[in-house]
Amino acid sequence: MTIQVFSNNAKSTLASAITNTQTTITVAPGTGSLFPNPSSGQQFKVTLISATSSTVYEICNCTARSTDTLTVIRGQEGTTAQPFALNDIVGHFDTAAVMTDLLQTEQLQSGTYLSATAGGTANALTITLPSNLTSVPNGMNITVISTYANSGAATLTVTLGSTTLTAVNIVKGNNQSLVGGEIPATGYPMSLTYSSVYGVWLLNNPATPSNITQNGYTRLSNGLILQWGIATTTGGGNETIISLPIAWTSSFLSGSATYVAGSVPSGGSLGIAASSSALTQIEIQNTAGTTSSTFGVYWTALGF
């Protein structure tokens, strides 16, 4: 990444003629201080102009200055390196490339450089950003407008200008992989921050997938899934199998059950546990009544 540096009214003349391949030029004695003094990763524009014909000119990038001597990269911005004579003009002027790189209010407000609509697929997103960078800096924040809802773990491939980078995982809080539904629909504005420490794009605003119905679930931001429902159970110590609204990704953790009002027995208890189909079902044991008795129960289960 190269940063432009500037100074005001920097103009001089060549202290000696230069060839079309020369990469150091010397300006008139004592005038070098008019020009910027770039450090590593910086440069400024130098325009060479014939003193006898203003249509003969060349734009250079100056990467270093030592007193009155400038180190330059010749023939920039579509111009051609050519010889210049003693006393030809050396100026630090605005150029089209410099002005194009300046951020304008409209570009800032419309997110020209830090937002894009996603291409690719639901779980392998791609974007292109106008940039001279060749890598993503740590802490870079961007907005990506989704084209699809994700159905599982997702990646983002970023192209900076003409440089296409390697696909990087998109994660949510605590560096957790996406599982599906965090990007809920087309047009969702994803706020993403790049971490070079973890090598990921952090999704700052993951949606919380849920189904708020009588038998439903919600995915919590920490990766846990809370599920609930109502069921009819048989008593006498029987176990009733309940199909979950959504399968666990890894494991059932805990649960509870309580009798529905109007269905409360005088004795007995309810227990809840994982069934043999541990990812898709739970079982409720009801010790009240007899094996021919039925009781309505509300249940909740927590897992991930």
C-alpha positions as CSV (number, residue, x, y, z in Angstrom):
1,M,0.0,0.0,0.0
2,T,1.4,3.4,-1.1
3,I,0.3,6.7,0.5
4,Q,0.5,9.9,-1.4
5,V,2.2,12.9,0.4
6,F,1.9,16.5,-0.6
7,S,3.4,20.0,-0.3
8,N,2.3,23.4,-1.6
9,N,3.8,25.3,-4.5
10,A,6.6,22.8,-5.1
11,K,8.2,23.8,-8.4
12,S,11.8,23.9,-9.6
13,T,14.0,23.2,-12.6
14,L,16.4,20.5,-13.6
15,A,20.0,21.1,-12.4
16,S,21.3,18.9,-15.2
17,A,19.9,17.1,-18.2
18,I,18.5,13.6,-17.8
19,T,18.1,10.6,-20.0
20,N,14.9,8.6,-20.5
21,T,16.2,5.8,-18.2
22,Q,17.6,7.9,-15.4
23,T,15.8,7.2,-12.0
24,T,17.5,10.0,-10.0
25,I,17.0,13.7,-10.9
26,T,18.5,16.7,-9.3
27,V,16.6,20.0,-9.0
28,A,18.1,23.5,-8.8
29,P,20.2,23.9,-5.7
30,G,18.3,24.7,-2.5
31,T,14.8,24.0,-4.0
32,G,14.6,20.3,-3.0
33,S,13.1,21.3,0.4
34,L,10.0,22.6,-1.5
35,F,9.1,19.0,-2.2
36,P,7.8,16.4,0.2
37,N,10.2,13.9,1.8
38,P,8.5,10.5,1.6
39,S,9.2,7.7,4.0
40,S,8.7,4.0,3.4
41,G,5.3,3.3,1.8
42,Q,4.9,6.9,0.6
43,Q,5.4,8.8,-2.6
44,F,4.5,12.0,-4.3
45,K,3.9,12.9,-8.0
46,V,6.5,14.7,-10.0
47,T,5.7,16.2,-13.5
48,L,8.6,16.9,-15.9
49,I,7.7,19.6,-18.5
50,S,9.9,20.8,-21.4
51,A,10.7,24.5,-20.9
52,T,10.2,25.0,-24.7
53,S,7.1,23.0,-25.3
54,S,4.4,22.5,-22.6
55,T,2.9,19.6,-24.6
56,V,6.1,17.6,-23.8
57,Y,5.7,16.2,-20.3
58,E,6.1,13.1,-18.2
59,I,4.6,12.1,-14.9
60,C,6.8,10.2,-12.4
61,N,6.3,8.8,-8.9
62,C,8.9,10.1,-6.4
63,T,9.7,7.5,-3.7
64,A,12.6,9.3,-1.9
65,R,14.3,12.7,-1.7
66,S,17.8,13.5,-0.5
67,T,18.3,17.2,-0.3
68,D,17.9,18.3,-4.0
69,T,18.0,14.7,-5.5
70,L,14.7,12.9,-6.2
71,T,14.4,9.1,-6.7
72,V,11.7,8.5,-9.3
73,I,9.8,5.8,-11.1
74,R,9.5,7.1,-14.7
75,G,6.6,7.1,-17.2
76,Q,3.5,7.0,-15.0
77,E,-0.2,7.4,-15.8
78,G,0.1,6.7,-19.5
79,T,3.1,9.0,-20.1
80,T,6.4,7.9,-21.7
81,A,9.8,8.3,-20.2
82,Q,11.9,10.7,-22.3
83,P,15.0,12.9,-22.1
84,F,14.7,16.3,-20.5
85,A,17.2,19.2,-20.7
86,L,18.8,21.5,-18.2
87,N,16.3,24.0,-16.8
88,D,13.3,22.0,-17.8
89,I,10.5,22.3,-15.3
90,V,10.1,19.9,-12.3
91,G,6.8,20.3,-10.5
92,H,4.7,18.6,-7.8
93,F,1.3,19.0,-9.4
94,D,-2.1,17.3,-9.0
95,T,-2.6,14.4,-11.5
96,A,-5.7,12.5,-12.6
97,A,-4.6,9.4,-10.6
98,V,-4.1,11.4,-7.4
99,M,-7.5,13.1,-7.7
100,T,-9.3,9.8,-8.6
101,D,-7.9,8.2,-5.4
102,L,-9.3,11.0,-3.2
103,L,-12.5,10.0,-1.4
104,Q,-15.5,12.2,-2.2
105,T,-18.5,12.8,0.1
106,E,-20.8,10.9,-2.3
107,Q,-18.5,8.0,-2.4
108,L,-18.2,7.8,1.4
109,Q,-21.9,8.0,1.9
110,S,-22.7,5.4,-0.8
111,G,-20.0,3.0,0.5
112,T,-18.2,2.9,-2.8
113,Y,-15.0,1.4,-1.4
114,L,-16.4,-0.6,1.6
115,S,-19.6,-2.2,0.5
116,A,-20.7,-4.6,-2.3
117,T,-23.5,-7.0,-3.2
118,A,-22.4,-10.6,-2.8
119,G,-22.0,-12.9,-5.8
120,G,-21.1,-16.6,-5.7
121,T,-23.5,-19.0,-3.9
122,A,-25.4,-19.2,-0.6
123,N,-22.4,-20.6,1.3
124,A,-19.5,-19.4,-0.8
125,L,-19.9,-15.6,-1.2
126,T,-17.7,-13.4,-3.4
127,I,-17.3,-9.6,-3.7
128,T,-15.2,-7.1,-5.5
129,L,-14.0,-3.8,-4.0
130,P,-12.2,-1.0,-5.9
131,S,-8.8,-0.9,-4.2
132,N,-5.0,-0.7,-4.7
133,L,-4.5,-3.0,-1.7
134,T,-3.2,-6.6,-2.3
135,S,-4.3,-7.9,1.1
136,V,-7.0,-7.1,3.6
137,P,-5.8,-5.1,6.6
138,N,-6.6,-6.3,10.2
139,G,-9.8,-4.6,11.4
140,M,-11.2,-3.7,8.0
141,N,-14.9,-3.2,8.2
142,I,-17.2,-3.8,5.2
143,T,-20.9,-4.2,4.4
144,V,-22.0,-7.0,2.1
145,I,-25.5,-7.2,0.8
146,S,-26.6,-10.8,0.7
147,T,-28.0,-12.5,-2.4
148,Y,-29.0,-15.7,-0.7
149,A,-29.7,-17.0,2.8
150,N,-27.0,-19.3,4.1
151,S,-27.7,-22.9,4.8
152,G,-24.5,-23.8,6.7
153,A,-20.9,-22.7,7.1
154,A,-20.0,-19.9,4.7
155,T,-16.9,-18.3,3.2
156,L,-16.1,-15.0,1.6
157,T,-13.7,-14.5,-1.4
158,V,-12.7,-10.8,-1.7
159,T,-11.2,-9.3,-4.9
160,L,-9.3,-6.0,-4.2
161,G,-9.1,-4.3,-7.5
162,S,-7.5,-7.0,-9.7
163,T,-6.2,-9.1,-6.8
164,T,-8.4,-12.1,-5.9
165,L,-7.7,-13.3,-2.4
166,T,-8.1,-16.8,-0.9
167,A,-11.6,-17.7,0.4
168,V,-11.9,-16.9,4.2
169,N,-14.4,-18.4,6.7
170,I,-17.3,-16.2,7.9
171,V,-17.8,-16.7,11.6
172,K,-20.0,-15.3,14.4
173,G,-19.2,-14.5,18.0
174,N,-16.5,-16.5,19.8
175,N,-15.2,-17.6,16.4
176,Q,-18.0,-20.0,15.8
177,S,-18.8,-21.3,12.3
178,L,-22.1,-20.4,10.8
179,V,-24.7,-23.2,10.8
180,G,-27.4,-21.8,8.6
181,G,-29.9,-18.9,8.8
182,E,-27.4,-16.3,10.2
183,I,-27.7,-14.6,6.7
184,P,-31.5,-14.8,6.6
185,A,-32.5,-13.6,3.2
186,T,-31.7,-11.8,0.0
187,G,-30.8,-8.1,0.6
188,Y,-29.6,-8.6,4.2
189,P,-26.9,-6.1,5.0
190,M,-24.0,-8.1,6.6
191,S,-21.6,-6.1,8.8
192,L,-18.2,-7.8,8.6
193,T,-14.9,-7.2,10.3
194,Y,-11.7,-8.9,9.2
195,S,-9.4,-10.5,11.8
196,S,-5.9,-11.3,10.7
197,V,-5.3,-13.0,14.1
198,Y,-8.0,-15.6,13.4
199,G,-7.9,-15.3,9.6
200,V,-11.7,-14.9,9.4
201,W,-14.4,-12.4,8.6
202,L,-16.5,-11.8,11.7
203,L,-20.3,-11.4,11.1
204,N,-21.2,-8.7,13.6
205,N,-25.0,-8.9,13.0
206,P,-25.9,-12.6,12.6
207,A,-29.7,-13.2,12.4
208,T,-31.0,-15.5,15.1
209,P,-32.9,-18.3,13.2
210,S,-36.1,-19.2,15.0
211,N,-39.5,-20.7,14.6
212,I,-41.8,-19.0,17.2
213,T,-44.7,-21.4,17.2
214,Q,-46.3,-23.8,19.8
215,N,-43.6,-26.4,18.9
216,G,-40.6,-24.2,18.0
217,Y,-37.0,-23.3,18.5
218,T,-34.6,-20.4,18.5
219,R,-30.8,-20.4,17.9
220,L,-29.0,-18.4,20.5
221,S,-26.0,-16.2,19.5
222,N,-23.6,-18.4,21.4
223,G,-24.5,-21.5,19.3
224,L,-27.0,-23.1,21.7
225,I,-30.5,-24.1,20.5
226,L,-33.5,-23.7,22.7
227,Q,-36.5,-25.9,21.7
228,W,-40.0,-26.2,23.2
229,G,-43.4,-27.8,22.6
230,I,-46.5,-29.5,23.9
231,A,-47.1,-33.2,23.8
232,T,-49.4,-35.9,25.1
233,T,-47.7,-38.5,27.3
234,T,-48.8,-41.8,28.8
235,G,-48.3,-42.5,32.5
236,G,-47.2,-45.5,34.6
237,G,-43.5,-44.9,33.9
238,N,-43.9,-45.0,30.1
239,E,-41.6,-43.0,27.9
240,T,-43.0,-40.9,25.1
241,I,-40.8,-40.1,22.1
242,I,-40.9,-36.4,21.0
243,S,-39.6,-35.4,17.5
244,L,-37.7,-32.1,17.8
245,P,-38.7,-29.1,15.7
246,I,-35.1,-29.0,14.5
247,A,-32.2,-31.5,14.8
248,W,-29.3,-30.8,17.2
249,T,-26.0,-30.2,15.4
250,S,-24.0,-32.0,18.1
251,S,-25.8,-32.9,21.3
252,F,-28.8,-32.6,23.7
253,L,-27.8,-30.9,27.0
254,S,-30.7,-30.7,29.3
255,G,-34.5,-30.2,29.4
256,S,-37.5,-29.9,31.6
257,A,-41.2,-30.8,31.4
258,T,-44.3,-29.7,33.3
259,Y,-47.9,-30.8,33.2
260,V,-50.5,-28.8,31.3
261,A,-53.0,-27.0,33.5
262,G,-56.1,-29.3,33.9
263,S,-53.8,-32.4,33.3
264,V,-51.9,-32.3,36.6
265,P,-51.9,-35.7,38.5
266,S,-52.0,-36.0,42.2
267,G,-48.6,-37.8,42.2
268,G,-45.8,-38.8,39.9
269,S,-43.1,-36.9,38.1
270,L,-41.8,-36.1,34.6
271,G,-38.3,-36.8,33.3
272,I,-36.7,-35.8,30.0
273,A,-33.7,-37.3,28.3
274,A,-32.1,-37.8,24.9
275,S,-33.6,-40.7,22.9
276,S,-31.8,-43.3,20.9
277,S,-32.1,-40.9,18.0
278,A,-30.3,-38.3,20.0
279,L,-30.1,-35.6,17.4
280,T,-33.7,-35.6,16.3
281,Q,-35.7,-36.8,19.3
282,I,-36.1,-36.6,23.1
283,E,-38.1,-38.8,25.4
284,I,-40.3,-37.9,28.3
285,Q,-40.9,-40.4,31.1
286,N,-44.1,-39.9,33.0
287,T,-44.5,-41.9,36.3
288,A,-48.0,-40.6,37.1
289,G,-51.1,-42.7,36.9
290,T,-51.2,-46.0,34.9
291,T,-50.0,-47.0,31.5
292,S,-53.5,-46.2,30.2
293,S,-53.5,-42.7,31.6
294,T,-52.6,-39.7,29.3
295,F,-51.3,-36.3,30.4
296,G,-50.6,-33.1,28.4
297,V,-47.1,-31.7,29.1
298,Y,-45.1,-28.7,28.1
299,W,-41.4,-29.4,27.5
300,T,-38.3,-27.4,26.8
301,A,-34.9,-28.7,25.7
302,L,-31.5,-27.1,25.3
303,G,-28.7,-28.4,23.0
304,F,-26.3,-27.4,20.3
